[in-house]
């Protein structure tokens, strides 16, 4: 096994596991902050059509293109603090600025609140004069599923699609039907079926678990822009990515599915100490550069 990912797995195994949502949120934010932020990153808080957000940029970031970044955390935890370093590095690798979103969280704000907030932030970018084809919507885990769910909401609203989507370890099936929840259960150190079912209950409330804005594998993806899907081979959510890629392909959406050997859920977030995390971000950045080139 890659010694770097082995050390990270050991650290994850040693973490205390909070049972209360408030403590889970505190812990997630603390872990993100502890991973640090590069000194050349500029952070600018904004309100994007009523949604708290922040711009991050690095010295070589172009001003005419942007990543709209949606953090993970099962729609229940996660924030700008937990994912700032990851959102900023995604923009660095893509050569763009990043607008990271602090969408409303469940159970206080269940589905479709995060979808509505993402659409509002996308409108904010359009209202600022940015061309839709110069925007990438990116995200990890729940945020990775929200990338496609929000694209379907944009389609329903008659808004133009962004230039591309970048889904990192996406959660796209609220019913957890993938076989990988069973055959990857012993290899995934962070996500298990019970966790997914609990967060799905908090997120959905009384909503249909097959609603395409929550479970995009049940949507009509025709007309969506090119998608990059990155997932680790040991993840219980592996089949979510495979199902999303299959649905995208059937619906004639250009899709690149990358399954990274030995990698865990959202391994990108550990990029400060994980070579494979840096490589995955570089690959994602290259995809965004190519997809937005010339737009």
Rosetta blueprint (number, residue, H / E / L):
1 X L
2 X L
3 X H
4 X H
5 X H
6 X H
7 X H
8 X H
9 X H
10 X H
11 X H
12 X H
13 X H
14 X L
15 X L
16 X L
17 X L
18 X L
19 X L
20 X L
21 X H
22 X H
23 X H
24 X H
25 X H
26 X H
27 X H
28 X H
29 X H
30 X H
31 X H
32 X H
33 X H
34 X H
35 X L
36 X L
37 X L
38 X L
39 X L
40 X L
41 X L
42 X E
43 X E
44 X E
45 X E
46 X E
47 X E
48 X E
49 X L
50 X L
51 X E
52 X E
53 X E
54 X E
55 X E
56 X E
57 X E
58 X L
59 X L
60 X L
61 X L
62 X E
63 X E
64 X E
65 X E
66 X E
67 X E
68 X E
69 X E
70 X E
71 X L
72 X L
73 X L
74 X L
75 X L
76 X L
77 X L
78 X L
79 X L
80 X H
81 X H
82 X H
83 X H
84 X H
85 X H
86 X H
87 X H
88 X H
89 X H
90 X H
91 X H
92 X H
93 X H
94 X H
95 X L
96 X E
97 X E
98 X E
99 X E
100 X E
101 X E
102 X L
103 X L
104 X L
105 X L
106 X L
107 X L
108 X L
109 X L
110 X L
111 X L
112 X L
113 X H
114 X H
115 X H
116 X H
117 X H
118 X H
119 X H
120 X H
121 X H
122 X H
123 X H
124 X H
125 X H
126 X H
127 X H
128 X L
129 X L
130 X L
131 X L
132 X H
133 X H
134 X H
135 X E
136 X E
137 X E
138 X E
139 X E
140 X E
141 X L
142 X H
143 X H
144 X H
145 X H
146 X H
147 X H
148 X H
149 X H
150 X H
151 X H
152 X H
153 X H
154 X H
155 X H
156 X H
157 X H
158 X L
159 X L
160 X L
161 X L
162 X L
163 X L
164 X E
165 X E
166 X E
167 X E
168 X E
169 X L
170 X L
171 X L
172 X L
173 X L
174 X L
175 X L
176 X L
177 X L
178 X L
179 X L
180 X H
181 X H
182 X H
183 X H
184 X L
185 X L
186 X L
187 X L
188 X L
189 X L
190 X L
191 X L
192 X L
193 X H
194 X H
195 X H
196 X H
197 X H
198 X H
199 X H
200 X H
201 X H
202 X H
203 X H
204 X H
205 X L
206 X L
207 X L
208 X L
209 X L
210 X L
211 X L
212 X L
213 X L
214 X L
215 X L
216 X H
217 X H
218 X H
219 X L
220 X L
221 X L
222 X L
223 X L
224 X L
225 X L
226 X E
227 X E
228 X E
229 X E
230 X E
231 X E
232 X E
233 X L
234 X L
235 X L
236 X L
237 X L
238 X H
239 X H
240 X H
241 X H
242 X H
243 X H
244 X H
245 X H
246 X H
247 X H
248 X H
249 X H
250 X H
251 X L
252 X L
253 X L
254 X L
255 X E
256 X E
257 X E
258 X E
259 X E
260 X E
261 X L
262 X L
263 X L
264 X L
265 X L
266 X L
267 X H
268 X H
269 X H
270 X H
271 X L
272 X L
273 X L
274 X L
275 X H
276 X H
277 X H
278 X H
279 X H
280 X H
281 X H
282 X H
283 X H
284 X H
285 X H
286 X H
287 X H
288 X H
289 X H
290 X H
291 X H
292 X H
293 X L
294 X L
295 X L
